[in-house]
Amino acid sequence: MTTIQRQFITDTKGYPIGVILPLEEYKWVEPMLKQRIQIPDSHTDKLKQMEQAPFDARFMADLQEVMSDF
């Protein structure tokens, strides 16, 4: 059996973007990762709100006011 140490993955500029963990360490952080996975739902909600924005009279009035001020 081979033991893998933590291995960091970097992008082309050298910035860390990921890590490979031994299974024992992954089991320790797995609950936090599962909570994090739920976050994109809020992005989905925001996208739905953005799609509805042109049909929202108050949003459009505020947008027109901001554009006039700009």
HUBEL-V447041 format. One record per residue. N is the residue number from 1. RES is the residue in one small letter. PHI is phi in whole degrees, -180 to 180 (* if undefined). BURIAL is + if it has 16 or more other ideal C-beta (glycine too) atoms within 10 Angstrom, else -. D_FIRST is the distance of its C-alpha to the first C-alpha in Angstrom with 1 decimal. Layout:
{{N | RES | PHI | BURIAL | D_FIRST} {N | RES | PHI | BURIAL | D_FIRST}}
//
This chain:
{{1 | m | * | - | 0.0} {2 | t | -105 | - | 3.8} {3 | t | -99 | - | 6.6} {4 | i | -100 | - | 9.8} {5 | q | -83 | - | 13.1} {6 | r | -59 | - | 16.2} {7 | q | -130 | - | 17.7} {8 | f | -89 | - | 21.4} {9 | i | -110 | - | 23.2} {10 | t | -121 | - | 26.8} {11 | d | -84 | - | 29.8} {12 | t | -66 | - | 31.9} {13 | k | -95 | - | 33.9} {14 | g | 93 | - | 30.9} {15 | y | -79 | - | 31.1} {16 | p | -68 | - | 27.9} {17 | i | -125 | - | 27.6} {18 | g | -171 | - | 24.1} {19 | v | -152 | - | 20.8} {20 | i | -101 | - | 17.2} {21 | l | -111 | + | 15.7} {22 | p | -62 | - | 12.5} {23 | l | -56 | - | 12.9} {24 | e | -62 | - | 14.1} {25 | e | -73 | - | 16.8} {26 | y | -62 | - | 17.7} {27 | k | -58 | - | 18.5} {28 | w | -71 | - | 20.8} {29 | v | -98 | - | 22.7} {30 | e | -53 | - | 22.8} {31 | p | -59 | - | 26.2} {32 | m | -67 | - | 27.8} {33 | l | -67 | - | 26.6} {34 | k | -65 | - | 28.1} {35 | q | -66 | - | 31.3} {36 | r | -66 | - | 31.4} {37 | i | -62 | - | 31.1} {38 | q | -74 | - | 34.5} {39 | i | -61 | - | 36.3} {40 | p | -58 | - | 37.1} {41 | d | -58 | - | 39.4} {42 | s | -65 | - | 41.7} {43 | h | -68 | - | 41.7} {44 | t | -63 | - | 42.7} {45 | d | -62 | - | 45.5} {46 | k | -65 | - | 46.7} {47 | l | -64 | - | 46.8} {48 | k | -63 | - | 48.9} {49 | q | -63 | - | 51.2} {50 | m | -65 | - | 51.6} {51 | e | -65 | - | 52.5} {52 | q | -85 | - | 55.1} {53 | a | -54 | - | 56.6} {54 | p | -63 | - | 59.2} {55 | f | -98 | - | 60.6} {56 | d | -98 | - | 60.8} {57 | a | -59 | - | 64.4} {58 | r | -66 | - | 63.6} {59 | f | -62 | - | 60.7} {60 | m | -66 | - | 62.9} {61 | a | -65 | - | 65.8} {62 | d | -63 | - | 63.5} {63 | l | -62 | - | 62.1} {64 | q | -62 | - | 65.7} {65 | e | -65 | - | 66.7} {66 | v | -64 | - | 63.9} {67 | m | -64 | - | 64.5} {68 | s | -66 | - | 68.2} {69 | d | -66 | - | 67.5} {70 | f | -70 | - | 65.2}}
//
